[in-house]
Amino acid sequence: NGSGTAHRADSRVALVKGLAEGLSYRAQVNVKNACGWGAFSPVSEPLTLGAAAFKPIASAAPLLEAVDSTSLRVHFSPPPVRPGAPAHESVTVYVGVGGAWQTVDAAASTLKPL
């Protein structure tokens, strides 16, 4: 049914159990003090429960640096590992020109056609 059981949050984490696999969930937070309730936070990005929930999120856009007239460096940072997800095992870098993408052979620093 998509509803779950919320447990009282500690300082920064609330565990919600009993949700349905395959559904997308979002969250928002508001806080109460002696003066009343504050405004709600912005809504989170959606998360679909199941195996997809543990896939890495997208990295930020890479930055390209010209090395010389025929070489470039691709600077990137892998995304953070989601809590409970396995560690990242590998990264594949793709370079495209004119709509054609190729992977980077890290050992040879050359491109391989897809």
Secondary structure, 3 states (H helix, E strand, C coil): CCCCEECCCCCCCCCEECCCCCCEECCCCCCEECCEECCCCCCCCCEECCHHHHCCCCCCCCEEEEEECCEEEEECCCCCCCCCCCCCCCCCCEEEECCEEEEEECCCCEEEEC
